[in-house]
Amino acid sequence: MRLERVEPERVLAWRSADGNWVWTFILLEDRPRTRLLSRNRFRLLTLGARLGMLPMEPASLVMERKMLRGTKQRAERLATRGPSAIDV
């Protein structure tokens, strides 16, 4: 994956080397909140690739949801405590 597009404080997008997978994070201001959207787009060119995605999709959904919830918790902690609240 390589970084394809950067718009500071708005968009981060990665693309696979073959161009068949794009993963994008977008920040949307929705006063008084900010929403983080994560989008994946796949171009599955073969039947094998399509069939292989069937078991991967539910697992990916669970992992991505956990990642986004963790990001939300860290952002909320940072908003209430200030920059010193950043932890990895």
C-alpha positions in Angstrom: 0.0 0.0 0.0 1.3 3.5 -0.8 -0.1 6.8 0.3 -2.1 8.1 -2.6 -3.8 11.2 -1.4 -3.3 13.6 1.6 -5.4 16.5 2.4 -4.3 17.7 5.9 -7.0 17.4 8.5 -9.4 16.0 5.9 -8.3 12.9 3.8 -5.8 10.1 3.9 -6.0 7.5 1.1 -3.9 4.5 0.3 -3.8 2.4 -2.9 -2.4 -1.1 -3.4 0.5 -1.5 -5.9 -1.8 -3.0 -8.5 -4.5 -0.3 -8.0 -7.2 -2.9 -7.1 -7.6 -1.8 -3.5 -8.2 1.7 -2.1 -8.6 2.5 1.6 -9.6 6.0 2.5 -10.1 7.9 5.8 -12.2 11.1 5.7 -12.9 13.6 8.4 -16.3 15.3 8.1 -17.2 18.3 10.2 -20.7 17.9 11.5 -20.9 20.6 14.2 -20.3 20.3 17.0 -18.8 16.9 16.1 -16.4 15.5 13.6 -17.0 12.1 12.0 -14.3 9.8 10.8 -15.3 7.7 7.8 -13.3 4.7 6.6 -14.0 3.3 3.1 -12.5 0.4 1.2 -13.0 -0.2 -2.5 -11.9 -3.4 -4.1 -11.7 -4.4 -7.8 -12.0 -8.2 -7.7 -11.0 -9.3 -11.2 -11.4 -13.1 -10.9 -13.9 -15.5 -9.5 -11.3 -16.8 -7.1 -10.7 -13.2 -5.7 -14.5 -12.8 -5.3 -14.9 -16.1 -3.5 -11.9 -15.4 -1.3 -13.4 -12.1 -0.2 -16.6 -13.8 1.2 -15.0 -15.1 4.5 -12.7 -12.1 4.7 -15.3 -9.4 4.6 -17.0 -10.2 8.0 -13.6 -10.5 9.8 -12.5 -7.2 8.2 -15.7 -5.5 9.4 -15.1 -6.6 13.0 -11.4 -5.5 12.9 -12.2 -2.2 11.3 -15.0 -1.4 13.8 -12.7 -2.1 16.7 -10.0 0.1 15.2 -12.5 3.0 14.6 -13.9 2.7 18.2 -10.3 2.8 19.6 -9.6 5.9 17.5 -12.8 7.5 18.8 -11.9 6.8 22.4 -8.4 8.3 21.9 -9.8 11.4 20.2 -12.4 12.0 22.9 -9.8 11.6 25.6 -7.5 14.1 23.7 -10.4 16.5 23.4 -11.1 16.4 27.2 -7.6 16.3 28.5 -5.5 18.1 25.9 -2.4 17.1 24.0 -0.7 15.4 26.9 -3.4 12.7 26.8 -2.0 11.2 23.6 -1.0 7.5 24.1 -0.3 4.9 21.5 
